[in-house]
């Protein structure tokens, strides 16, 4: 800012200001608003808690602190994991010894601190926290209230709480672990994300795969159901819209996200009951000024409001999606699908005391679909609703003891009814299910010493489900009703120790029990990290279990009892290397063997049907075991430059063991190459992302001559592959500020080259030429063609 003011001076504006009010290192947070010179200057000063006043005589201008309550605010976080530091001692010491004034406070559990009632004198800010090097900030004044200070502390080399021991962790946005694959919020904003959906951004992470028309992700060859989504401390059981139609979008808006951590393997003991991966999302917490945002686009519209409060903050957002957004992506044609869906999220935070921080959350999602299959008589009506409510609190009992508690409740409701016609015989189907849940989770962390950390926790989740399924053929009727209920219990304990400046280990044990399924499991875990200079090696070994959730019973396929939990044994290695220019290299290797694999049902050909359980190509897949393994290589440029890029390659293999043979899973993807390139300059930003991978496996077919005539015969399951998949997406954005209103225009184009990537086989049948010779007719479908979308965002 000082440079801006000096330039105005040189341009002839009589301007007087003090370096005490305008620190030399203060950066203007946004482009000056359009308008006259003085109006633009007032807008810049307002962001810094300053204002412009005429000097005595009226021939010059003075930069002074704005007339407001004199407050100094800020947040303390770690340079390593970017985590907030609670309990840090924050001191304000008068810059001049003769003033003799010192103020002191403690940072709250979310890292924030605040000083009220300051006068106009200069202060030196000192921050101290256990396990971190102390820091002294340049002189500050109450004028700093306009922009909360962000204070980062460097962890001591052997501080156990700041050592990341999870080898499979990829961190996005702002909460990255040391040397992790990293995207900050600016990068997330420029990456094409298809309607602002978070899962489209996550597709950039090595090891993550998903079809074009689904937000349900596969991590390292896992099933989509093996991956857990955690939003602000609560796992969302089914976080997708249109769950009966391949889940094209999630409930999570990437525009409201502050941080995302992707754990692909080597999970510590606090993560349980899923063995495919964890995606932990934290939403934005407003710390500066109130902001209202309106976004209108061709895919969806959204409105949000976030504001800091005297003792916390409030944020609320809502999205409404348009039917046209999903017609092509669900392959049901142009006019036959009429979906309506929306979601809303509210978060309120408050500081009950300097030691206790509490947040309340409410998530609501609803979708309705009326569909008629083209060229047929099939029709369906689906109506889904999800409600989650939870309260989360953090308490600092002492400098060494912290706890977190989450109480939750909610329900899931699904209705699917209509007519199926698989073999020209109409079948009327009605499928209704409702799940009620509540839960209490309590976690404790004790910093025994800077080199030793102990963690433990318990969770109790009472669950109640109600299923009703009926299918009716002409003259025949089948009806099943179930009302399972029970409780899921879990507990864990782990200890992390910094054995030396180069080596840290974490040993943990987890216990899970689901009494409605009659199963209990013990899961030992070992994680570690070895560091030397800019290199580190992380490793993990453990047992992981995954139960069949009470809402996952496939009643439509005749399954009326719960399967035993799956068990996997995993080994993960991760090597990371950084250079002085900011370039980061990472190599991961993993192997996972799964036993007690739960049977599942899949359709051989087109995976999307209105009632897949009634189709003749519906198969039961009952593996004896399964195995996934792979190697991931990634290279990433530093994110603090105008050019941003990253490149990754993954080799992987995902196999089911069936009848003594290894069969590729439907999401098996041996070779994957991903590239992202973004450029931001002034108000313009442009980004390109590219993905190329092996075609997904499918079933071969051939014509065989039999005594009764030619016949269509299917080959071994998933023994051939579709053609190689290649897609390039682009995004162009322009942002400007008009007075106190920020405008942003975004144009996204998916599949810029309009490549016809084969997704699946819709139908295989016999045909005959003019001479009566049989031949094979294979009707294939493709993923999204070129798909442009436009949005306008207004913030004020």
NORVENCOR-V65206 format. One line per field, one symbol per residue. psi: psi as a letter, one per 30 degrees, with the letter a starting at -180 (. if undefined). A space follows every 10 residues. Layout:
BEGIN
psi=???
END
This chain:
BEGIN
psi=eeeeeeeeef ggkjkklkfe eikfgkkkfl kkllaleeee eeeeeefggl lkkklkfgfl kkjlkkjlkj kklakklkfd ggkkjkgkjk kjkkekefeh kklklkklfg fllkklhlag lklkkkkkkk glklkkllkl lfffffjkkj kkkkkkegje fgjjgjfgkk klcfhklkgl kkkleeeeff kkgiggkefe efffkkfklk legkfjlkjh glleffkkkj jhfkkkeihk lhffhgifll fkkffgkelk kjjflhklff klgkgflkjk kklkjkfclk kkkkkklfel llklkkkkle gblkkklkkk lkeffgeefg ggaegfkilk lllkkkkkkl jflffkkkkk kkkkkkkkkk kkkkhagklk kkjkkkkkkl kkkkkjeaff kllkkkklla lkkkkklakk iehgjkkkkj jkkkkklllk kkkkkkielf fkkkklllkk jkkkkjkkkk kjljgkkkkk kkiklakkll llklkkkjel ffkkkkklkk kkkjfffhkk kkjkkkllkk kjbgklkklk klkkljljlf ggjiefggjg lkllkkkkkk kkkkkkkllf gfkkkkkkkl kkkklhkkkl klkecjfjle iffflfgkkk jilellkkll kkkkkklkfg lfkkllklkk klkjkkjkhg kkkklfgkie kkkkkkkkkk jbfkkkkkkk kklkkllakl llkkkleglk kkkkakkhfl lllkkkkkll kkkkklkjcg kkkkkkjkjk iefhkikkel jekklklkaf ggkklkjjjl llakakjllk lkkkk.
END
